[in-house]
Amino acid sequence: GNQTRTRILHEAAVLFNQHGYAATSFTDIMSATGLGKGGVFNHFANKDVLALAAFDYAFAVARDYFVQAVTAKPTALEQLLAVVEVFKDFSQDTPLPGGCPLLNTAIESDDAYPELRERTKDGMTQWHSLIARLVRRGIAQGEIWANVNPHQTATVMIATLEGAVMLTKLYGDLTYMEQVIEHLTGYVQGLKA
């Protein structure tokens, strides 16, 4: 029961992340899982319900990957640098094939899938809040300049990193990610008090 549900979620998350929600058919999902329609429908009422659950699964996999890298570092500044570094790793060896599920889903869910869009916004808000919290903690501990704006720093980091993911994926060239990593590493180091 639970193992089958998790397998369906994983396979659907990979398919949606690589090919998009609209381009992934129910037949694709059945083929990837080795289950018939009844086997999938036994766990998920329809493709929309599966898409939301698969996004939650993909987001949790990506979040856990980031949290593990960030919490391994002792200071807020080092944790911000870990956010930058993990993106380099993430673009080469993703925990879920297809790249960043937030970026992929944000682009596809624009207006066509409002529930998926809301779920994606919630995920992005969590990520934004994490980075802003790290900056605030760094300020409180005297690691980061007091005049640094946590919200702005989170926005700049996310927009820059996600832009690098998009360019790297579009051109199939890690140079874009490497340039952004170098730039953001200097940016974060410049926040040091």
N, C-alpha and C positions, 0 to 999 in steps of 0.2 A: 503493500500500500504506500507507505511513506517513501520507500526507495524508488518506486515507480514514479511517484509525483515529482520527486527531486530530479530524476532522470529526464522527465518531460520538461521540467523547468530549465534544466541545464541546456538540453538540446535546443529548445525553443529560444532561449536567451542567446545562444551562439548564432542561430539562424537569423533572428531579428537583428542582432548586432552586426552581422556581416552583410545581410541582404536587405534589411529593412522590414518593417511590419507589412507594408502593402505588397512587397514583392515575394514574401514568404507565404506559400500556400499551406493549407492544412495537409495536403499530400506530402509536402516537404517535411512537415513535422512528424507525420506518421512514418515516413521513410527513415528519418533520423533516429526516431525512438524505437522503431521496429514494432510499433503497436498499431492496431487498427483504430478506426474512428471511435468505436466504443471504449477502447482502452484509454484514449485521450479524454473523451467526453465524460468518462467516469470520474475524472479528477477536475476537469474544467468545463464549465457549461458551454462556452463558445470561444472563438479566437480572441475576442476583445478581453474576456476575463483572463485568458492565458497570457495575452500580451502584457497586461498590468502586472500579473504575478511574475512573469519572466523578467520584466523591467526591475521589479523589486529584488529579484534574485541577482540580476546582473549588477545592480547598484550595490547590493550587499557585498558581492565578491570584490568589486572595485574598492569600496569603502574599507573593507577589511585589509586589503593590500596596502592602502595608504596608511591606515591607522597603525598597522604593524611597523611600517617604516618610520613613522613620525614618533611613536611612543618609545622607540628604541634609542632616541636621542634625549640627552638630559636637559638641555636648555631650550627656551623658546626660539632663539635665533637658529640654533642647530636644527630644530624641528621645522622651521620655515625653509631652511636649506634642504632638508629631507623631502619636503613637498616638491621642490624643484627637481631634485635628483631622481625621485621616484618616477617622475614623468618621463625622464630619459629611459629608464628601465621599462616603464609601462609601454612606451612606443615601440620597443624592440621585443619584449617578452611579456605580452599582456596576460593577465590571469584569465581573460576571456577573449577568445579570438574575435577580431573585428575592430579593436580599438576601444576608445572611451565610450561607454554606454550612455553617459550623459550627453556628450556632444552628438552622437549618432541619433539618439532619440529626440533631442531638442530640435534638430534640423527636420527630422521626419514628422514629428508630432505637431508642427507649427500650428496650423488651423484645422487640419483634417481630423485629428484625434484629441479632442479637448481633455478627456480624462488622463490620457497618457502625458499630455503637455503639463497638466497640473502636477502629476507625479514627478515629472522631470524637474519642474520648477522647485518642488519640495527638496529633491535631491541636491540641486544646485545651491539652494538656500542653506542646506546643512553644510555643504562644502565651504561656502562663503563664510558662514558663521565660524567654522573651525579655524580658518586662516585668521579671521579678525580676532578671535579669542586668543590665538597664539601671539598676535601682535600686542593685544592689550596686556597679556601676561608678561611679555617681554618688557613693556613699558613699566609695569608695576614693579618688576624685579630689577629695573635699572639697566637692562641689557640693550634696550631700544630707545632711541630719542623720544622724549615726551611729546614732541610736536608731530610725530608720525600719525597719520590718520588710518586707523585699523580698517575701516570700511573701504577706503580708497586703495589701500595696499592689497586687500583681498581681491578687489575688482581687477586691478592691474595684473596681478599674478594669474588669476583664472583666465582672463581674456587673452593674455599673452601665451599661456601654456596651451589653452584649447586652440588658439590660432596656429600654434606650432604643430599640434597634432593634425589639424586639418591640412596644413601645407605639406607636412611630411607624408601623410597618407595620399594626398592628391598627386604629388610628384614622385612618390616612392623614393624619397631622398632624405636621409637622416640629417643632412646639413642644416635644414631649417630648425629642427629640434636642438641640435648642438649649438647653433647660434643663440637661440632663445635661452637655453640652459646657461650659457656663458653670460649673457646679458642679465638674466634674473639673479644669478649667483652674485654678480657685482652689485645689483640693486639691493638684494637682501643684506649683503655685507655692509653696504652703505647705511643701513638703518641702525647699525651698532652704535650705541652711546659711548 
